[in-house]
Structure formats: structure tokens, C-alpha cells
């Protein structure tokens, strides 16, 4: 039996279907475009196909934001 021992790399895995906020998203399962959006996934309201959200993280109230380093206090 053959076991593939090469590590997984997302860059070489090809196109991945994902929900993209701010764009026209068509369900790959049924072709409809009505979605119920959660924190990590978006689910088709017609056939319940779930897709990961392609935003790199969560959005909305209470998200973590990266800001610049704090400037030192002037003496």
C-alpha cells in the first residue's frame, strides 16, 4: 500500500471554492445565491451547502485588528 508522505501545501492544491464577501456568490450545489452567513462559514439557504468564508478571519463587531506598534510616551 502507498502512503503519500509529502506535506500539504495550499498554494499547490489548486482552486478552492469559498464564499467571498462583497461579491456575487453562486452556490456550487444548486446555483442559487441566497446565503446565511456565520462567523466561519456561509450556508446556502436552499440546499444547505456550506462554504468557508474567504476573508482571512472574522468580521464585524469584536474582531481582532492589527495596528501599528504603540509609540513611546514622550517624557
C-alpha positions, 0 to 999 in steps of 0.5 A: 500500500502507498502512503503519500508522505509529502506535506500539504501545501495550499498554494499547490492544491489548486482552486478552492471554492469559498464564499467571498464577501462583497461579491456575487456568490453562486452556490456550487450545489444548486446555483442559487445565491441566497446565503446565511452567513456565520462567523466561519462559514456561509450556508446556502439557504436552499440546499444547505451547502456550506462554504468557508468564508474567504476573508482571512478571519472574522468580521464585524463587531469584536474582531481582532485588528492589527495596528501599528506598534504603540509609540513611546510616551514622550517624557 
